[in-house]
Amino acid sequence: MAGDPVPVTQLRRALETLVNEHPPLMTGRYAADRAEIRYWEEAAELQDAAALALRLWGEYRSRAGLPAWRTVGLEVVDRHTYRQRVEEGRGPNPAVGADPVRPF
C-alpha cells in the first residue's frame, strides 16, 4: 500500500490494530508513505487468495485507522515457495513472540 505520508506513530498503531484483529501469522513493515503486510491465507485458488488480499486493507481501514492508500503491489506465493524463502534467509519468519510491525 502507498499514498500520501502520514505520521509513522499513527500508522504503526493502525497496523498493530490490523495485526491484532486479523488472523495470526500477519506481519507488517511501514514508512510514512507506504506499508507492506504479509499473512497466510487459506484459499483454494490463486484468484480467491488475491481477491481476499486486495480487500483486506479496505475492509479494516476504518476500524483500524489505516490511511486511504492504494494497492501498489501484490504477491501471492504457495506454501512451498514461502518455506523455501525462509530456509534461504530471503523471507520473513512468522511473527511468533516477536514484534510483528516494524519500520522498513
N, CA, C and O atoms as a printed pandas DataFrame, in Angstrom:
     atom_number atom_name residue_name chain_id  residue_number  x_coord  y_coord  z_coord
0              1         N          MET        A               1    0.843   -1.148    0.000
1              2        CA          MET        A               1    0.000    0.000    0.000
2              3         C          MET        A               1    0.896    1.221    0.000
3              4         O          MET        A               1    1.997    1.199    0.551
4              5         N          ALA        A               2    0.413    2.294   -0.627
5              6        CA          ALA        A               2    1.194    3.535   -0.651
6              7         C          ALA        A               2    0.246    4.706   -0.848
7              8         O          ALA        A               2   -0.867    4.560   -1.354
8              9         N          GLY        A               3    0.725    5.872   -0.431
9             10        CA          GLY        A               3   -0.068    7.081   -0.579
10            11         C          GLY        A               3    0.625    8.263    0.059
11            12         O          GLY        A               3    1.831    8.239    0.304
12            13         N          ASP        A               4   -0.153    9.300    0.324
13            14        CA          ASP        A               4    0.396   10.494    0.954
14            15         C          ASP        A               4    0.957   10.147    2.325
15            16         O          ASP        A               4    0.386    9.323    3.038
16            17         N          PRO        A               5    2.069   10.767    2.698
17            18        CA          PRO        A               5    2.683   10.476    4.004
18            19         C          PRO        A               5    1.735   10.751    5.172
19            20         O          PRO        A               5    0.938   11.689    5.142
20            21         N          VAL        A               6    1.843    9.909    6.199
21            22        CA          VAL        A               6    1.100   10.070    7.442
22            23         C          VAL        A               6    2.104    9.938    8.588
23            24         O          VAL        A               6    3.193    9.396    8.395
24            25         N          PRO        A               7    1.752   10.425    9.773
25            26        CA          PRO        A               7    2.665   10.252   10.909
26            27         C          PRO        A               7    2.917    8.763   11.172
27            28         O          PRO        A               7    1.977    7.972   11.248
28            29         N          VAL        A               8    4.190    8.389   11.309
29            30        CA          VAL        A               8    4.520    6.970   11.457
30            31         C          VAL        A               8    3.979    6.385   12.758
31            32         O          VAL        A               8    3.662    5.196   12.799
32            33         N          THR        A               9    3.865    7.172   13.814
33            34        CA          THR        A               9    3.305    6.634   15.055
34            35         C          THR        A               9    1.838    6.260   14.867
35            36         O          THR        A               9    1.379    5.244   15.389
36            37         N          GLN        A              10    1.112    7.077   14.124
37            38        CA          GLN        A              10   -0.295    6.789   13.822
38            39         C          GLN        A              10   -0.400    5.538   12.958
39            40         O          GLN        A              10   -1.254    4.686   13.200
40            41         N          LEU        A              11    0.465    5.423   11.952
41            42        CA          LEU        A              11    0.449    4.270   11.058
42            43         C          LEU        A              11    0.803    2.995   11.825
43            44         O          LEU        A              11    0.169    1.958   11.631
44            45         N          ARG        A              12    1.795    3.068   12.678
45            46        CA          ARG        A              12    2.174    1.886   13.465
46            47         C          ARG        A              12    1.007    1.398   14.317
47            48         O          ARG        A              12    0.728    0.200   14.360
48            49         N          ARG        A              13    0.323    2.322   14.996
49            50        CA          ARG        A              13   -0.832    1.935   15.817
50            51         C          ARG        A              13   -1.906    1.278   14.964
51            52         O          ARG        A              13   -2.501    0.280   15.371
52            53         N          ALA        A              14   -2.157    1.832   13.784
53            54        CA          ALA        A              14   -3.170    1.265   12.890
54            55         C          ALA        A              14   -2.772   -0.135   12.438
55            56         O          ALA        A              14   -3.610   -1.036   12.412
56            57         N          LEU        A              15   -1.511   -0.327   12.085
57            58        CA          LEU        A              15   -1.043   -1.652   11.671
58            59         C          LEU        A              15   -1.098   -2.643   12.823
59            60         O          LEU        A              15   -1.442   -3.808   12.622
60            61         N          GLU        A              16   -0.763   -2.195   14.028
61            62        CA          GLU        A              16   -0.860   -3.082   15.192
62            63         C          GLU        A              16   -2.310   -3.504   15.422
63            64         O          GLU        A              16   -2.574   -4.657   15.762
64            65         N          THR        A              17   -3.245   -2.579   15.237
65            66        CA          THR        A              17   -4.662   -2.918   15.361
66            67         C          THR        A              17   -5.047   -3.949   14.306
67            68         O          THR        A              17   -5.739   -4.921   14.611
68            69         N          LEU        A              18   -4.606   -3.745   13.073
69            70        CA          LEU        A              18   -4.895   -4.697   11.993
70            71         C          LEU        A              18   -4.337   -6.073   12.336
71            72         O          LEU        A              18   -5.033   -7.076   12.179
72            73         N          VAL        A              19   -3.098   -6.135   12.800
73            74        CA          VAL        A              19   -2.468   -7.410   13.156
74            75         C          VAL        A              19   -3.257   -8.112   14.263
75            76         O          VAL        A              19   -3.437   -9.329   14.228
76            77         N          ASN        A              20   -3.724   -7.340   15.239
77            78        CA          ASN        A              20   -4.469   -7.932   16.352
78            79         C          ASN        A              20   -5.859   -8.403   15.959
79            80         O          ASN        A              20   -6.380   -9.344   16.557
80            81         N          GLU        A              21   -6.467   -7.771   14.970
81            82        CA          GLU        A              21   -7.828   -8.132   14.572
82            83         C          GLU        A              21   -7.880   -9.171   13.456
83            84         O          GLU        A              21   -8.920   -9.796   13.246
84            85         N          HIS        A              22   -6.792   -9.362   12.750
85            86        CA          HIS        A              22   -6.761  -10.301   11.627
86            87         C          HIS        A              22   -6.184  -11.621   12.099
87            88         O          HIS        A              22   -5.503  -11.674   13.123
88            89         N          PRO        A              23   -6.452  -12.682   11.361
89            90        CA          PRO        A              23   -5.908  -13.992   11.732
90            91         C          PRO        A              23   -4.392  -13.961   11.949
91            92         O          PRO        A              23   -3.702  -13.063   11.466
92            93         N          PRO        A              24   -3.887  -14.955   12.681
93            94        CA          PRO        A              24   -2.458  -14.993   13.017
94            95         C          PRO        A              24   -1.546  -15.064   11.796
95            96         O          PRO        A              24   -1.981  -15.218   10.655
96            97         N          LEU        A              25   -0.288  -14.945   12.098
97            98        CA          LEU        A              25    0.807  -15.015   11.129
98            99         C          LEU        A              25    0.879  -13.795   10.226
99           100         O          LEU        A              25    1.406  -13.878    9.117
100          101         N          MET        A              26    0.360  -12.673   10.680
101          102        CA          MET        A              26    0.474  -11.439    9.903
102          103         C          MET        A              26    1.660  -10.644   10.417
103          104         O          MET        A              26    1.898  -10.566   11.623
104          105         N          THR        A              27    2.400  -10.056    9.489
105          106        CA          THR        A              27    3.468   -9.130    9.834
106          107         C          THR        A              27    3.309   -7.886    8.980
107          108         O          THR        A              27    2.657   -7.922    7.936
108          109         N          GLY        A              28    3.900   -6.789    9.419
109          110        CA          GLY        A              28    3.823   -5.556    8.663
110          111         C          GLY        A              28    5.108   -4.761    8.764
111          112         O          GLY        A              28    5.789   -4.775    9.789
112          113         N          ARG        A              29    5.425   -4.071    7.688
113          114        CA          ARG        A              29    6.535   -3.123    7.669
114          115         C          ARG        A              29    5.967   -1.806    7.172
115          116         O          ARG        A              29    4.989   -1.795    6.424
116          117         N          TYR        A              30    6.569   -0.697    7.581
117          118        CA          TYR        A              30    5.976    0.581    7.225
118          119         C          TYR        A              30    7.005    1.694    7.128
119          120         O          TYR        A              30    8.100    1.611    7.685
120          121         N          ALA        A              31    6.627    2.728    6.412
121          122        CA          ALA        A              31    7.309    4.021    6.355
122          123         C          ALA        A              31    6.176    5.039    6.260
123          124         O          ALA        A              31    5.013    4.653    6.142
124          125         N          ALA        A              32    6.485    6.300    6.309
125          126        CA          ALA        A              32    5.446    7.328    6.330
126          127         C          ALA        A              32    4.525    7.277    5.114
127          128         O          ALA        A              32    3.365    7.681    5.199
128          129         N          ASP        A              33    5.034    6.783    3.981
129          130        CA          ASP        A              33    4.242    6.813    2.747
130          131         C          ASP        A              33    3.944    5.442    2.145
131          132         O          ASP        A              33    3.439    5.353    1.026
132          133         N          ARG        A              34    4.257    4.364    2.889
133          134        CA          ARG        A              34    3.978    3.030    2.356
134          135         C          ARG        A              34    3.949    2.001    3.486
135          136         O          ARG        A              34    4.501    2.220    4.565
136          137         N          ALA        A              35    3.304    0.897    3.214
137          138        CA          ALA        A              35    3.250   -0.210    4.173
138          139         C          ALA        A              35    3.161   -1.511    3.401
139          140         O          ALA        A              35    2.630   -1.566    2.292
140          141         N          GLU        A              36    3.693   -2.553    4.014
141          142        CA          GLU        A              36    3.648   -3.897    3.434
142          143         C          GLU        A              36    3.098   -4.825    4.507
143          144         O          GLU        A              36    3.571   -4.816    5.644
144          145         N          ILE        A              37    2.117   -5.612    4.154
145          146        CA          ILE        A              37    1.608   -6.612    5.088
146          147         C          ILE        A              37    1.777   -7.980    4.458
147          148         O          ILE        A              37    1.620   -8.154    3.249
148          149         N          ARG        A              38    2.099   -8.941    5.300
149          150        CA          ARG        A              38    2.260  -10.326    4.865
150          151         C          ARG        A              38    1.452  -11.194    5.805
151          152         O          ARG        A              38    1.484  -11.014    7.022
152          153         N          TYR        A              39    0.728  -12.136    5.228
153          154        CA          TYR        A              39   -0.048  -13.036    6.071
154          155         C          TYR        A              39   -0.366  -14.301    5.298
155          156         O          TYR        A              39   -0.237  -14.361    4.076
156          157         N          TRP        A              40   -0.783  -15.304    6.043
157          158        CA          TRP        A              40   -1.148  -16.585    5.454
158          159         C          TRP        A              40   -2.647  -16.595    5.211
159          160         O          TRP        A              40   -3.424  -16.267    6.107
160          161         N          GLU        A              41   -3.054  -16.966    4.017
161          162        CA          GLU        A              41   -4.471  -17.057    3.662
162          163         C          GLU        A              41   -4.761  -18.472    3.172
163          164         O          GLU        A              41   -4.083  -18.973    2.275
164          165         N          GLU        A              42   -5.748  -19.103    3.749
165          166        CA          GLU        A              42   -6.158  -20.441    3.319
166          167         C          GLU        A              42   -7.189  -20.293    2.208
167          168         O          GLU        A              42   -8.386  -20.190    2.473
168          169         N          ALA        A              43   -6.731  -20.283    0.991
169          170        CA          ALA        A              43   -7.618  -20.163   -0.160
170          171         C          ALA        A              43   -7.337  -21.320   -1.111
171          172         O          ALA        A              43   -6.189  -21.727   -1.291
172          173         N          ALA        A              44   -8.382  -21.835   -1.706
173          174        CA          ALA        A              44   -8.236  -22.977   -2.602
174          175         C          ALA        A              44   -7.611  -22.587   -3.944
175          176         O          ALA        A              44   -6.900  -23.384   -4.556
176          177         N          GLU        A              45   -7.874  -21.382   -4.388
177          178        CA          GLU        A              45   -7.406  -20.933   -5.704
178          179         C          GLU        A              45   -6.656  -19.609   -5.591
179          180         O          GLU        A              45   -6.906  -18.815   -4.684
180          181         N          LEU        A              46   -5.744  -19.387   -6.513
181          182        CA          LEU        A              46   -4.985  -18.147   -6.558
182          183         C          LEU        A              46   -5.908  -16.933   -6.625
183          184         O          LEU        A              46   -5.685  -15.945   -5.926
184          185         N          GLN        A              47   -6.932  -17.001   -7.456
185          186        CA          GLN        A              47   -7.853  -15.876   -7.616
186          187         C          GLN        A              47   -8.525  -15.517   -6.291
187          188         O          GLN        A              47   -8.719  -14.340   -5.989
188          189         N          ASP        A              48   -8.879  -16.536   -5.502
189          190        CA          ASP        A              48   -9.508  -16.287   -4.205
190          191         C          ASP        A              48   -8.533  -15.614   -3.240
191          192         O          ASP        A              48   -8.891  -14.659   -2.551
192          193         N          ALA        A              49   -7.309  -16.114   -3.199
193          194        CA          ALA        A              49   -6.299  -15.533   -2.310
194          195         C          ALA        A              49   -6.030  -14.077   -2.690
195          196         O          ALA        A              49   -5.940  -13.216   -1.814
196          197         N          ALA        A              50   -5.902  -13.799   -3.976
197          198        CA          ALA        A              50   -5.647  -12.432   -4.433
198          199         C          ALA        A              50   -6.823  -11.515   -4.109
199          200         O          ALA        A              50   -6.620  -10.390   -3.653
200          201         N          ALA        A              51   -8.040  -11.978   -4.339
201          202        CA          ALA        A              51   -9.222  -11.162   -4.052
202          203         C          ALA        A              51   -9.312  -10.831   -2.564
203          204         O          ALA        A              51   -9.616   -9.696   -2.197
204          205         N          LEU        A              52   -9.050  -11.817   -1.709
205          206        CA          LEU        A              52   -9.084  -11.585   -0.263
206          207         C          LEU        A              52   -8.004  -10.589    0.152
207          208         O          LEU        A              52   -8.256   -9.698    0.962
208          209         N          ALA        A              53   -6.820  -10.739   -0.394
209          210        CA          ALA        A              53   -5.718   -9.836   -0.058
210          211         C          ALA        A              53   -6.017   -8.406   -0.502
211          212         O          ALA        A              53   -5.728   -7.456    0.225
212          213         N          LEU        A              54   -6.593   -8.253   -1.687
213          214        CA          LEU        A              54   -6.894   -6.915   -2.190
214          215         C          LEU        A              54   -7.989   -6.221   -1.378
215          216         O          LEU        A              54   -8.029   -4.992   -1.327
216          217         N          ARG        A              55   -8.864   -6.981   -0.752
217          218        CA          ARG        A              55   -9.940   -6.402    0.062
218          219         C          ARG        A              55   -9.518   -6.094    1.488
219          220         O          ARG        A              55  -10.154   -5.273    2.149
220          221         N          LEU        A              56   -8.473   -6.723    1.974
221          222        CA          LEU        A              56   -8.101   -6.647    3.385
222          223         C          LEU        A              56   -7.935   -5.221    3.895
223          224         O          LEU        A              56   -8.556   -4.853    4.892
224          225         N          TRP        A              57   -7.120   -4.418    3.241
225          226        CA          TRP        A              57   -6.839   -3.052    3.699
226          227         C          TRP        A              57   -8.125   -2.239    3.778
227          228         O          TRP        A              57   -8.379   -1.573    4.782
228          229         N          GLY        A              58   -8.932   -2.291    2.731
229          230        CA          GLY        A              58  -10.173   -1.516    2.705
230          231         C          GLY        A              58  -11.168   -1.945    3.757
231          232         O          GLY        A              58  -11.857   -1.107    4.340
232          233         N          GLU        A              59  -11.255   -3.239    4.009
233          234        CA          GLU        A              59  -12.213   -3.737    4.996
234          235         C          GLU        A              59  -11.826   -3.340    6.421
235          236         O          GLU        A              59  -12.704   -3.151    7.263
236          237         N          TYR        A              60  -10.556   -3.213    6.699
237          238        CA          TYR        A              60  -10.103   -2.868    8.046
238          239         C          TYR        A              60   -9.741   -1.393    8.185
239          240         O          TYR        A              60   -9.430   -0.935    9.285
240          241         N          ARG        A              61   -9.779   -0.643    7.080
241          242        CA          ARG        A              61   -9.298    0.737    7.092
242          243         C          ARG        A              61   -9.962    1.594    8.168
243          244         O          ARG        A              61   -9.268    2.219    8.969
244          245         N          SER        A              62  -11.263    1.631    8.198
245          246        CA          SER        A              62  -11.957    2.474    9.179
246          247         C          SER        A              62  -11.732    1.980   10.594
247          248         O          SER        A              62  -11.386    2.759   11.482
248          249         N          ARG        A              63  -11.928    0.694   10.806
249          250        CA          ARG        A              63  -11.836    0.119   12.147
250          251         C          ARG        A              63  -10.426    0.247   12.734
251          252         O          ARG        A              63  -10.272    0.524   13.924
252          253         N          ALA        A              64   -9.409    0.048   11.910
253          254        CA          ALA        A              64   -8.028    0.092   12.396
254          255         C          ALA        A              64   -7.412    1.487   12.304
255          256         O          ALA        A              64   -6.367    1.738   12.902
256          257         N          GLY        A              65   -8.044    2.390   11.566
257          258        CA          GLY        A              65   -7.486    3.729   11.393
258          259         C          GLY        A              65   -6.381    3.786   10.354
259          260         O          GLY        A              65   -5.482    4.623   10.443
260          261         N          LEU        A              66   -6.445    2.896    9.366
261          262        CA          LEU        A              66   -5.446    2.860    8.302
262          263         C          LEU        A              66   -5.671    4.013    7.319
263          264         O          LEU        A              66   -6.810    4.433    7.121
264          265         N          PRO        A              67   -4.606    4.530    6.702
265          266        CA          PRO        A              67   -4.778    5.607    5.723
266          267         C          PRO        A              67   -5.482    5.117    4.458
267          268         O          PRO        A              67   -5.506    3.921    4.171
268          269         N          ALA        A              68   -6.042    6.041    3.725
269          270        CA          ALA        A              68   -6.760    5.718    2.479
270          271         C          ALA        A              68   -5.757    5.594    1.328
271          272         O          ALA        A              68   -5.785    6.370    0.373
272          273         N          TRP        A              69   -4.887    4.617    1.440
273          274        CA          TRP        A              69   -3.867    4.393    0.420
274          275         C          TRP        A              69   -4.360    3.415   -0.631
275          276         O          TRP        A              69   -5.395    2.769   -0.465
276          277         N          ARG        A              70   -3.601    3.317   -1.718
277          278        CA          ARG        A              70   -3.946    2.397   -2.805
278          279         C          ARG        A              70   -2.971    1.225   -2.826
279          280         O          ARG        A              70   -1.840    1.316   -2.349
280          281         N          THR        A              71   -3.440    0.144   -3.386
281          282        CA          THR        A              71   -2.589   -1.042   -3.548
282          283         C          THR        A              71   -1.617   -0.776   -4.692
283          284         O          THR        A              71   -2.034   -0.400   -5.788
284          285         N          VAL        A              72   -0.340   -0.966   -4.445
285          286        CA          VAL        A              72    0.669   -0.753   -5.478
286          287         C          VAL        A              72    1.400   -2.047   -5.839
287          288         O          VAL        A              72    2.231   -2.063   -6.747
288          289         N          GLY        A              73    1.089   -3.122   -5.130
289          290        CA          GLY        A              73    1.715   -4.397   -5.440
290          291         C          GLY        A              73    1.038   -5.518   -4.683
291          292         O          GLY        A              73    0.487   -5.318   -3.600
292          293         N          LEU        A              74    1.089   -6.693   -5.268
293          294        CA          LEU        A              74    0.510   -7.879   -4.633
294          295         C          LEU        A              74    1.316   -9.085   -5.072
295          296         O          LEU        A              74    1.576   -9.273   -6.260
296          297         N          GLU        A              75    1.706   -9.896   -4.109
297          298        CA          GLU        A              75    2.398  -11.142   -4.415
298          299         C          GLU        A              75    1.694  -12.258   -3.667
299          300         O          GLU        A              75    1.452  -12.158   -2.464
300          301         N          VAL        A              76    1.371  -13.309   -4.377
301          302        CA          VAL        A              76    0.765  -14.495   -3.783
302          303         C          VAL        A              76    1.715  -15.650   -4.045
303          304         O          VAL        A              76    2.056  -15.933   -5.193
304          305         N          VAL        A              77    2.146  -16.323   -2.968
305          306        CA          VAL        A              77    3.038  -17.469   -3.119
306          307         C          VAL        A              77    2.433  -18.673   -2.413
307          308         O          VAL        A              77    1.654  -18.539   -1.469
308          309         N          ASP        A              78    2.805  -19.835   -2.887
309          310        CA          ASP        A              78    2.315  -21.055   -2.252
310          311         C          ASP        A              78    3.178  -21.392   -1.033
311          312         O          ASP        A              78    4.223  -20.778   -0.817
312          313         N          ARG        A              79    2.744  -22.350   -0.257
313          314        CA          ARG        A              79    3.419  -22.731    0.975
314          315         C          ARG        A              79    4.865  -23.166    0.716
315          316         O          ARG        A              79    5.770  -22.787    1.459
316          317         N          HIS        A              80    5.077  -23.951   -0.326
317          318        CA          HIS        A              80    6.424  -24.432   -0.651
318          319         C          HIS        A              80    7.373  -23.254   -0.903
319          320         O          HIS        A              80    8.486  -23.231   -0.378
320          321         N          THR        A              81    6.940  -22.288   -1.696
321          322        CA          THR        A              81    7.777  -21.129   -2.008
322          323         C          THR        A              81    8.090  -20.332   -0.748
323          324         O          THR        A              81    9.226  -19.905   -0.540
324          325         N          TYR        A              82    7.079  -20.134    0.085
325          326        CA          TYR        A              82    7.278  -19.405    1.343
326          327         C          TYR        A              82    8.329  -20.097    2.206
327          328         O          TYR        A              82    9.267  -19.457    2.681
328          329         N          ARG        A              83    8.171  -21.396    2.407
329          330        CA          ARG        A              83    9.116  -22.147    3.241
330          331         C          ARG        A              83   10.520  -22.132    2.655
331          332         O          ARG        A              83   11.502  -22.024    3.389
332          333         N          GLN        A              84   10.615  -22.241    1.345
333          334        CA          GLN        A              84   11.913  -22.213    0.687
334          335         C          GLN        A              84   12.596  -20.862    0.921
335          336         O          GLN        A              84   13.794  -20.817    1.200
336          337         N          ARG        A              85   11.851  -19.774    0.811
337          338        CA          ARG        A              85   12.424  -18.445    1.045
338          339         C          ARG        A              85   12.911  -18.294    2.486
339          340         O          ARG        A              85   13.982  -17.734    2.722
340          341         N          VAL        A              86   12.140  -18.784    3.439
341          342        CA          VAL        A              86   12.549  -18.704    4.846
342          343         C          VAL        A              86   13.831  -19.497    5.056
343          344         O          VAL        A              86   14.754  -19.017    5.714
344          345         N          GLU        A              87   13.899  -20.698    4.509
345          346        CA          GLU        A              87   15.095  -21.534    4.656
346          347         C          GLU        A              87   16.324  -20.869    4.039
347          348         O          GLU        A              87   17.433  -21.016    4.552
348          349         N          GLU        A              88   16.132  -20.145    2.950
349          350        CA          GLU        A              88   17.238  -19.468    2.275
350          351         C          GLU        A              88   17.556  -18.109    2.894
351          352         O          GLU        A              88   18.487  -17.428    2.464
352          353         N          GLY        A              89   16.784  -17.721    3.896
353          354        CA          GLY        A              89   17.011  -16.427    4.536
354          355         C          GLY        A              89   16.476  -15.254    3.751
355          356         O          GLY        A              89   16.854  -14.113    4.012
356          357         N          ARG        A              90   15.597  -15.512    2.785
357          358        CA          ARG        A              90   15.055  -14.444    1.941
358          359         C          ARG        A              90   13.622  -14.076    2.290
359          360         O          ARG        A              90   13.040  -13.207    1.642
360          361         N          GLY        A              91   13.050  -14.705    3.280
361          362        CA          GLY        A              91   11.665  -14.427    3.626
362          363         C          GLY        A              91   11.515  -14.220    5.112
363          364         O          GLY        A              91   12.380  -14.617    5.892
364          365         N          PRO        A              92   10.412  -13.594    5.511
365          366        CA          PRO        A              92   10.222  -13.352    6.942
366          367         C          PRO        A              92    9.765  -14.616    7.659
367          368         O          PRO        A              92    8.961  -15.383    7.130
368          369         N          ASN        A              93   10.273  -14.822    8.845
369          370        CA          ASN        A              93    9.757  -15.891    9.681
370          371         C          ASN        A              93    8.422  -15.450   10.245
371          372         O          ASN        A              93    8.195  -14.249   10.397
372          373         N          PRO        A              94    7.541  -16.367   10.558
373          374        CA          PRO        A              94    6.281  -15.971   11.194
374          375         C          PRO        A              94    6.564  -15.186   12.469
375          376         O          PRO        A              94    7.523  -15.471   13.187
376          377         N          ALA        A              95    5.726  -14.207   12.737
377          378        CA          ALA        A              95    5.927  -13.310   13.883
378          379         C          ALA        A              95    5.438  -13.974   15.165
379          380         O          ALA        A              95    4.407  -13.586   15.714
380          381         N          VAL        A              96    6.158  -14.949   15.629
381          382        CA          VAL        A              96    5.799  -15.643   16.859
382          383         C          VAL        A              96    6.727  -15.128   17.951
383          384         O          VAL        A              96    7.936  -15.355   17.905
384          385         N          GLY        A              97    6.159  -14.438   18.930
385          386        CA          GLY        A              97    6.945  -13.900   20.019
386          387         C          GLY        A              97    7.818  -12.722   19.636
387          388         O          GLY        A              97    8.663  -12.303   20.428
388          389         N          ALA        A              98    7.640  -12.191   18.471
389          390        CA          ALA        A              98    8.432  -11.039   18.024
390          391         C          ALA        A              98    7.491   -9.885   17.723
391          392         O          ALA        A              98    6.272  -10.053   17.677
392          393         N          ASP        A              99    8.071   -8.716   17.518
393          394        CA          ASP        A              99    7.274   -7.548   17.151
394          395         C          ASP        A              99    6.853   -7.709   15.689
395          396         O          ASP        A              99    7.699   -7.637   14.798
396          397         N          PRO        A             100    5.556   -7.925   15.428
397          398        CA          PRO        A             100    5.130   -8.177   14.062
398          399         C          PRO        A             100    5.050   -6.936   13.182
399          400         O          PRO        A             100    4.878   -7.062   11.969
400          401         N          VAL        A             101    5.172   -5.730   13.762
401          402        CA          VAL        A             101    5.091   -4.493   12.988
402          403         C          VAL        A             101    6.376   -3.725   13.215
403          404         O          VAL        A             101    6.721   -3.393   14.349
404          405         N          ARG        A             102    7.088   -3.441   12.124
405          406        CA          ARG        A             102    8.374   -2.747   12.253
406          407         C          ARG        A             102    8.606   -1.836   11.058
407          408         O          ARG        A             102    8.001   -2.031   10.003
408          409         N          PRO        A             103    9.478   -0.840   11.211
409          410        CA          PRO        A             103    9.789    0.052   10.090
410          411         C          PRO        A             103   10.579   -0.691    9.008
411          412         O          PRO        A             103   11.194   -1.722    9.280
412          413         N          PHE        A             104   10.558   -0.163    7.788
413          414        CA          PHE        A             104   11.389   -0.698    6.707
414          415         C          PHE        A             104   12.832   -0.552    7.078
415          416         O          PHE        A             104   13.710   -0.940    6.306
